[in-house]
Every structure is written in structure tokens, then in C-alpha cells.
Amino acid sequence: MNILFTQDGQISGIVVLAILLVIVLIVVLVSRARSAKQAEQQQEAALAAANAFPEAPAPAAAPARLARGSCGGVMLHDVPDRTAAMVMAIVADELQLPLNELRFISIQEVK
């Protein structure tokens, strides 16, 4: 009994399966080698990019959480809170803009 060939002289099914298995193994090994090489290249590129730019300074402490629609704080120089609020309301009314669309950086009394 011959395992490689049938009685008709054709290749046996076991041989065909073995050849297909070898081909699949070769494809898997080549794809793993290629993906490992690409991962190594990406790692080298990321390392080169990280070394190309100096580190940015650490950001300052996170600012206090602002109210929704707020643009930040206002520095008041010798002006009471109530007066500053009145000035901001008058400016918003004169410009016909909502108060949350305006940004006041500082308010001080002109003497």
C-alpha cells in the first residue's frame, strides 16, 4: 500500500493536506516576522520623534473650575465686587451682548 499515490497514480489526499499545512505555516511565520519588524520600526520612529522635540514645560496648576459660559476670572483693583458687577452689566447692556460672551480681564477705578 502506497500512502503518496492512489492506485490510479494520483497524489493522495493526505499529501495534499500536508502540503497545504506547510504553506499555511510559512505564511503565518512570514506575516509574524513582518509585523514584528514593522512594530520595531514604529517604536524607533516614536523614540526619534520624542527625542527630536524638547519636553514642554509642565503646565501650571489647574485653574479653579469655572462656571459654565465663563471666560475666566476678573482682577479687581480697588473696586468693590458690587461696583464691578454693575460696570460689567452696563457694558454688556450698551454693547447689546450677553454677559457670558464678554471677557473682562481687570477692572480698576480711574482716579
Backbone as CSV, one residue per row, in Angstrom:
resi,resn,N_x,N_y,N_z,CA_x,CA_y,CA_z,C_x,C_y,C_z
1,MET,0.852,-1.181,0.000,0.000,0.000,0.000,0.895,1.241,0.000
2,ASN,0.653,2.153,-0.925,1.449,3.357,-1.076,0.659,4.551,-0.545
3,ILE,1.206,5.345,0.390,0.500,6.476,1.000,0.544,7.695,0.089
4,LEU,1.610,7.856,-0.688,1.765,9.055,-1.509,0.868,9.052,-2.736
5,PHE,0.636,7.929,-3.324,-0.146,7.869,-4.552,-1.295,6.881,-4.405
6,THR,-2.383,7.163,-5.115,-3.514,6.232,-5.130,-3.229,5.157,-6.178
7,GLN,-4.123,4.223,-6.319,-3.940,3.152,-7.290,-4.002,3.689,-8.713
8,ASP,-4.664,4.845,-8.914,-4.752,5.441,-10.244,-3.491,6.230,-10.592
9,GLY,-2.562,6.390,-9.654,-1.342,7.135,-9.896,-1.457,8.616,-9.517
10,GLN,-2.580,9.005,-8.883,-2.753,10.403,-8.478,-2.224,10.599,-7.055
11,ILE,-1.955,11.859,-6.719,-1.428,12.175,-5.389,-2.529,11.949,-4.354
12,SER,-2.143,11.382,-3.226,-3.080,11.066,-2.154,-3.568,12.348,-1.478
13,GLY,-4.750,12.293,-0.870,-5.330,13.428,-0.158,-4.502,13.834,1.054
14,ILE,-3.861,12.878,1.698,-3.016,13.155,2.864,-1.833,14.023,2.445
15,VAL,-1.255,13.767,1.309,-0.115,14.539,0.813,-0.555,15.956,0.507
16,VAL,-1.708,16.103,-0.098,-2.237,17.431,-0.425,-2.461,18.232,0.862
17,LEU,-3.044,17.605,1.872,-3.265,18.281,3.144,-1.946,18.673,3.803
18,ALA,-0.948,17.808,3.735,0.354,18.106,4.327,1.005,19.292,3.619
19,ILE,0.908,19.347,2.308,1.482,20.463,1.547,0.761,21.762,1.899
20,LEU,-0.555,21.714,1.984,-1.316,22.905,2.353,-0.960,23.388,3.763
21,LEU,-0.766,22.454,4.671,-0.376,22.799,6.041,0.985,23.487,6.066
22,VAL,1.920,22.998,5.273,3.245,23.610,5.199,3.142,25.029,4.641
23,ILE,2.327,25.234,3.624,2.143,26.564,3.036,1.540,27.527,4.055
24,VAL,0.532,27.067,4.796,-0.097,27.914,5.818,0.916,28.298,6.890
25,LEU,1.727,27.362,7.333,2.752,27.650,8.338,3.758,28.690,7.837
26,ILE,4.162,28.563,6.577,5.102,29.533,6.004,4.488,30.928,5.973
27,VAL,3.225,31.027,5.567,2.543,32.325,5.516,2.436,32.934,6.907
28,VAL,2.098,32.137,7.891,1.970,32.644,9.266,3.321,33.138,9.783
29,LEU,4.365,32.391,9.571,5.696,32.792,10.043,6.183,34.061,9.364
30,VAL,5.953,34.179,8.066,6.377,35.384,7.338,5.595,36.602,7.816
31,SER,4.290,36.465,8.036,3.487,37.606,8.486,3.884,38.030,9.900
32,ARG,4.200,37.096,10.769,4.659,37.449,12.121,5.994,38.182,12.073
33,ALA,6.892,37.706,11.237,8.198,38.358,11.117,8.039,39.774,10.579
34,ARG,7.167,39.945,9.601,6.949,41.264,9.009,6.308,42.215,10.023
35,SER,5.311,41.740,10.783,4.654,42.611,11.762,5.605,42.967,12.903
36,ALA,6.481,42.044,13.289,7.466,42.344,14.332,8.443,43.406,13.838
37,LYS,8.840,43.332,12.581,9.751,44.321,12.012,9.074,45.688,11.934
38,GLN,7.799,45.730,11.550,7.068,46.996,11.487,6.904,47.593,12.882
39,ALA,6.629,46.768,13.863,6.485,47.266,15.237,7.802,47.857,15.722
40,GLU,8.900,47.220,15.389,10.208,47.727,15.785,10.497,49.067,15.106
41,GLN,10.140,49.191,13.829,10.346,50.451,13.114,9.479,51.557,13.699
42,GLN,8.244,51.242,14.058,7.365,52.240,14.654,7.899,52.682,16.013
43,GLN,8.430,51.753,16.768,8.987,52.082,18.071,10.205,52.986,17.911
44,GLU,11.050,52.699,16.931,12.219,53.534,16.677,11.798,54.932,16.220
45,ALA,10.769,55.008,15.376,10.288,56.301,14.900,9.701,57.114,16.050
46,ALA,8.969,56.476,16.923,8.389,57.172,18.074,9.490,57.670,19.007
47,LEU,10.517,56.881,19.193,11.633,57.279,20.038,12.380,58.455,19.414
48,ALA,12.577,58.419,18.101,13.254,59.512,17.410,12.418,60.787,17.484
49,ALA,11.107,60.665,17.347,10.232,61.834,17.424,10.234,62.408,18.836
50,ALA,10.283,61.561,19.823,10.298,62.038,21.205,11.605,62.768,21.502
51,ASN,12.695,62.312,20.913,13.984,62.959,21.136,14.153,64.207,20.290
52,ALA,13.373,64.347,19.222,13.506,65.494,18.328,12.968,66.767,18.952
53,PHE,11.958,66.669,19.785,11.342,67.838,20.385,11.644,67.867,21.881
54,PRO,12.087,69.014,22.382,12.315,69.082,23.827,10.992,69.003,24.565
55,GLU,11.075,68.561,25.782,9.854,68.430,26.568,9.270,69.794,26.862
56,ALA,7.987,69.887,26.751,7.304,71.133,27.070,7.286,71.299,28.585
57,PRO,7.336,72.543,29.041,7.274,72.728,30.488,5.944,72.235,31.032
58,ALA,5.976,71.786,32.234,4.756,71.278,32.859,3.761,72.415,33.001
59,PRO,2.497,72.157,32.720,1.505,73.220,32.842,1.356,73.647,34.297
60,ALA,0.953,74.882,34.460,0.733,75.397,35.810,-0.400,74.613,36.451
61,ALA,-0.563,74.814,37.719,-1.627,74.113,38.435,-2.953,74.384,37.739
62,ALA,-3.794,73.390,37.698,-5.076,73.522,37.015,-5.883,74.653,37.650
63,PRO,-6.453,75.533,36.811,-7.229,76.633,37.374,-8.496,76.111,38.037
64,ALA,-9.023,76.929,38.899,-10.261,76.538,39.572,-11.342,76.334,38.528
65,ARG,-12.255,75.472,38.794,-13.312,75.177,37.846,-14.187,76.404,37.659
66,LEU,-14.397,76.780,36.395,-15.150,77.983,36.074,-16.615,77.651,35.845
67,ALA,-17.420,78.661,35.992,-18.847,78.493,35.754,-19.086,78.274,34.259
68,ARG,-20.158,77.584,33.916,-20.489,77.307,32.524,-20.697,78.620,31.780
69,GLY,-20.025,78.798,30.654,-20.153,80.010,29.868,-19.191,81.093,30.290
70,SER,-18.416,80.849,31.334,-17.480,81.840,31.835,-16.196,81.821,31.012
71,CYS,-15.545,82.966,30.903,-14.279,83.061,30.174,-13.099,83.208,31.116
72,GLY,-13.293,83.124,32.391,-12.191,83.235,33.327,-12.486,84.245,34.417
73,GLY,-11.458,84.538,35.171,-11.618,85.442,36.297,-11.362,86.892,35.914
74,VAL,-11.702,87.801,36.813,-11.504,89.233,36.636,-10.660,89.716,37.803
75,MET,-9.634,90.500,37.498,-8.828,91.085,38.566,-9.432,92.444,38.918
76,LEU,-9.784,92.622,40.170,-10.374,93.876,40.636,-9.317,94.654,41.403
77,HIS,-9.080,95.894,40.974,-8.079,96.750,41.610,-8.798,97.884,42.334
78,ASP,-8.887,97.782,43.626,-9.530,98.799,44.478,-10.962,99.096,44.038
79,VAL,-11.681,98.071,43.611,-13.079,98.212,43.201,-13.873,97.150,43.943
80,PRO,-14.963,97.550,44.607,-15.783,96.541,45.287,-16.476,95.614,44.282
81,ASP,-16.813,94.424,44.726,-17.468,93.445,43.853,-18.756,93.994,43.255
82,ARG,-19.536,94.670,44.060,-20.825,95.185,43.597,-20.628,96.200,42.468
83,THR,-19.654,97.081,42.615,-19.388,98.084,41.586,-18.896,97.413,40.300
84,ALA,-18.020,96.423,40.417,-17.522,95.707,39.241,-18.667,95.003,38.519
85,ALA,-19.580,94.410,39.267,-20.725,93.742,38.650,-21.600,94.747,37.912
86,MET,-21.790,95.943,38.477,-22.584,96.979,37.819,-21.907,97.432,36.525
87,VAL,-20.583,97.627,36.567,-19.852,98.059,35.369,-19.981,97.006,34.270
88,MET,-19.819,95.734,34.630,-19.929,94.669,33.636,-21.330,94.609,33.047
89,ALA,-22.354,94.777,33.872,-23.729,94.747,33.385,-24.004,95.923,32.452
90,ILE,-23.497,97.109,32.791,-23.713,98.292,31.949,-23.011,98.119,30.605
91,VAL,-21.782,97.611,30.606,-21.048,97.396,29.353,-21.787,96.384,28.479
92,ALA,-22.246,95.290,29.065,-22.972,94.275,28.296,-24.252,94.850,27.718
93,ASP,-24.944,95.699,28.500,-26.187,96.299,28.027,-25.915,97.276,26.887
94,GLU,-24.877,98.088,27.002,-24.541,99.061,25.964,-24.121,98.376,24.662
95,LEU,-23.388,97.276,24.778,-22.947,96.543,23.590,-24.022,95.604,23.055
96,GLN,-25.089,95.427,23.810,-26.187,94.512,23.466,-25.659,93.094,23.209
97,LEU,-24.788,92.651,24.114,-24.234,91.307,24.068,-24.502,90.617,25.389
98,PRO,-24.672,89.313,25.367,-24.819,88.594,26.634,-23.525,88.695,27.436
99,LEU,-23.662,88.734,28.715,-22.514,88.896,29.602,-21.518,87.753,29.466
100,ASN,-22.010,86.545,29.176,-21.095,85.399,29.078,-20.281,85.404,27.782
101,GLU,-20.574,86.325,26.846,-19.776,86.433,25.633,-18.698,87.500,25.760
102,LEU,-18.680,88.205,26.849,-17.674,89.235,27.088,-16.607,88.693,28.024
103,ARG,-15.397,89.223,27.861,-14.310,88.811,28.750,-13.712,90.057,29.375
104,PHE,-13.850,90.159,30.660,-13.267,91.251,31.419,-11.993,90.734,32.063
105,ILE,-10.881,91.396,31.775,-9.603,90.950,32.324,-9.353,91.607,33.677
106,SER,-9.523,92.920,33.727,-9.345,93.606,35.002,-10.222,94.856,35.014
107,ILE,-10.591,95.262,36.197,-11.385,96.476,36.392,-10.711,97.288,37.487
108,GLN,-10.452,98.542,37.163,-9.872,99.412,38.187,-10.454,100.811,38.054
109,GLU,-10.504,101.470,39.160,-11.059,102.828,39.196,-10.021,103.806,38.665
110,VAL,-10.475,104.699,37.780,-9.606,105.744,37.263,-9.696,106.918,38.228
111,LYS,-8.569,107.349,38.768,-8.578,108.426,39.767,-8.059,109.695,39.175
